[in-house]
Amino acid sequence: MEWCVSIPKIELHAHLNGSIRDSTLLELARVLGEKGVIAFSDVEHVIVKDDRSLHEVFKLFDLIHILTSDHATVTRITQEVVEDFASENVVYLELRTTPKRNESIGMSKRSYMEAVMEGLRAVNAVDVDFGCQKSTMNNKNMNDVCNGTARKKMYVRLLLSIDRRETTEAAMETVKLALEMRDLGVVGIDLSGNPIVGEWTTFLPALRFARDQGLQITLHCGEVPNKKEIQSMLDFQPQRVGHACCFEEEEWRKLKLSKIPVEICLTSNIRTETISSIDIHHFVDLYKAQHPLVLCTDDTGVFATSISREYHLAASAFGLGRREMFDLAKNSVEFIFADDGVKQDLKEIFDLTEGSWIYD
């Protein structure tokens, strides 16, 4: 695992609320249990498990939904999640979250996102660039960062998620909020949520508006078999798609012709039983076809994984060496939603790191 940790990495598919530390979940759940909001004994055993069943995964998501309904908690988990990714040598993170409304405490979608921003400002493990200023990295800074003599810098950008349970109006509200917060590091829109809920056409007006306004778009696509929706999503030509598990031959052909990058989440796909076993995962076919792809975590907390574990899993399951894994990480720079200046900085980080590596 050591060399997997040491590779600079790009994370493009990470859900904020699904990446909460187990220790934090345990602490917050215990408090709610003492207040009588939940029965702590019903969830304690699920929180402390690593190999959660699909039923337990959904139970954990239900708990997280209850826990993340106040500003202080949102701020705290944002700080912790970013610091956890920084400890894994992630140099660029796109963090996605669905803005929540909780009228009982005065939480609006806007104030929810402001709590997220507070969490970014609270990070002290690394210097976080979340888009409020242009990059100021020069060659000396870059060398100091790469050889460990300077404080590490991490780029963080935000994606606002449209939940498939939402109406067209609610989806449009999320897009407009994303546009308002562009100067604060919001770079795009994600469509996610229960894949058997909602109709693609419900969200299309908001997604078209987002694209017309210059926001980048990624879609959870093909998590369940739905030929018509998958084809419509690919015809929409998003900048990236996530998962792409339940494609048939025609959809694979369309995807490969489009060159739309795929966010691959190995552990998530196995834990949710979307893919029955790692040896038949579509990563292999896409990798051999040299299709654009990036390894991601999805939900580090819920699925008990990390970005370094995903790299280790890919290397061991598919027979890839250090050189191949390093190149996989480096190539991911091309698929980020940040500007060209950030891309150039990241490429320099990889180039400088590459010079100190000894490959298998």
Secondary structure, DSSP 8 states (H G I E B T S, - for coil): -HHHHHS-EEEEEEESGGG--HHHHHHHHHHHHHHTSS-HHHHHHHHT-SS--HHHHHHHHHHHHHHT-SHHHHHHHHHHHHHHHHHTTEEEEEEEE----BGGGTB-HHHHHHHHHHHHHH--SSEEE-SSS-----HHHHHHHHTTSS--EEEEEEEEEEETTS-HHHHHHHHHHHHHTGGGTEEEEEEES-TTSS-HHHHHHHHHHHHHTT-EEEEEE-SS--HHHHHHHHHH--SEEEE--S--HHHHHHHHHHT--EEE-HHHHHHTTSSS-GGG-THHHHHHTT--EEE--B-TTTTT--HHHHHHHHHHHHT--HHHHHHHHHHGGGG-SS-HHHHHHHHHHHHHHHTT----
